[in-house]
Amino acid sequence: MSKQCAKCGGKIGLTSYKIKDKQIVCGNCMKKAGYGMTTPYKIIRSLNLEDLDKDPSEKRKLNISDHTAQNNHDIGNDRMRTTEEMVEFCLKYGYGKGMTKKWTTHHFNLISDQLNSDEYVIFCFVGLHNYISSTKHDNNYAYALTNKRLIVAQQKMIGNNVQSI
């Protein structure tokens, strides 16, 4: 017996999404609702059938504005110098999704080693470097904007990459 879409009642194909309350929705319904393969798993799992009838951009605007209103006054006011401060900043504000704390710490450790005595980090995040497609990129790097330059660093299993602009 094949599974049916909780929204349209149609047959579920290869692209199916599990939403809130363990319901399954077909790829076509998700696409019509404005969600798709690039939507983070956490967002899809938090949706219910009523959310699929709403405009996703409006929902995202509400979430972003709520987050910005709460935390906007803190961003840019931090003067980070240590690895721990940079990792905590990324975790607090969500600027490093999909990374483990261990590897984030390794990447930011390279950056803290590069800082001069009169230099401090204003903003930092973890992201994909030289992104071309979902399978063609240089993996995750730590980025740090200091009061003097931009530092990009990646710790590898053997060796590391550090670039400064």
N, C-alpha and C positions, 0 to 999 in steps of 0.2 A: 504494500500500500504506500503510495507516494504522499509526501507531506504537502499541505496546502498553505497558501499565504494567508496570514491572519487578517490582512487588509482587503485584498480583492477576491480571495477564495480560489485563485488560480494555482496551478501546479508549480511547485518550487523547482527551479532548475539548478544550475551550477552556482549562480550567485544568489546566496540567501544570507540574511542578516538576522541574528538573534537579538531581539529588543527586550525591554523590561517585561517582567512576568513570564519569562521563558517563551515568548511568542516568536514565531518566525515569519519574516516578511521577505517577499521576493525582491530581486534586484530592480525590477521595473517600478515597483511602488516606491522604493527608496529613491530611485532616480527622479521620479515625478515629484517627490517631496523635497528634492534638493540635496539629498545626501548620497554619498557614493563610496567608492573604494578609497578615496583619500580622506574620508572623515575618520577621525580617531575612534578607536574601539570603545573608549570610555564614553564618548558622546552617544554612540549608537546604542550601547547597552543601557543608557539612561533614558532613552526615548520610549514613549508609549504610543498607542494607536492615534490618540488625539494630537500628539505632537507632529505626526506625519501630515496632518491637515493644515498645520500652521506654516508660515513662511520661515524657513530656517535662518535667513539672514536677520530677521527681527529678533529671533531667540538668541542668536549669537551676539547681537548688539546689546541686548539686555545683560547678558552674562559678562561681556567685556566691560560695559559701563559700570556695572556693580563692582567688578574687580578693580577697575581703574579708580573709582571714587574712594575705595577703601585704602589703596596702596600707593596712589600716585605721588603723594607727598614724600614718600621715602626714597623713591627711585632717583638716583643721581646725587643724593645727599650723603651716601655712604662713601667713606674713604677706606677702601679695602686694601690690605697689604698682605694678608696671610691666605694660604690655601683654604683653610677652614672658613674664613669669611666669604670667600668667593663661592665655595660650594654651598654654603648656607643661603647666600643671596639667590643662587639659581633654584634651589629647592623651595625657598619662600615664595618667589614670584613666578615659578614655573618656566624658567628659561633653560631647560635642559631635559625635555621630555624624551623618554626612551633610552636614557643612559642609566647605568648603575652608579651608585655613589662611589664605588671603588675606582672605576675608570675616570669619573669626573674629577676625583681627587688627584689621580695621576696627571691628568691634563693640566689642571690648575696649579699643580706643584711646579711644573715647568715654567709657568707664567710668573709665579711668585719668585722663583729663582732669577728671572730676568729683570725684575724691577730694580731701578736705581734707588739710592737712599732718599732722594727727594721726590720720588714718583709714587703715585697711588692709583688704584683702579677705581673708576667712576661707575662703570657698567660692565657686566660680563654675562656670557651665555655659552651654551654648547650647541653646536649645529653641524650639519653636513657641509664638508668643504668641497669646492669644485663640483657642485651638483650639476649633472647633465640629465640623468634619469634615475628612476628608483633603484636601478642596479649598477649605474655608472657614476661613481663619485669616490672621493678619497676618505670616506668614513667620517666619524665624528672628530671635531676639533674643538678646543676651548678658545673662545674669543674674549679679549679683555681690552676695553677702551680705557686708557689711562689719561692723566692730565697732560701727557706729552706725545703719546703714540698709540697705535693699535697693535696688539700682540696676538698672534695666532699660534697655537701649540697643540701637538698631538704626541702622546706617549704611545709607543708601539711595544710589542712583545720584545723586539730587539731594536734598540735605538729610539730616536724621536725626531720630530720635525718642529722647528720653531721659526716663525717668520715675524718680522717687525716692520711696520710701515710708519 
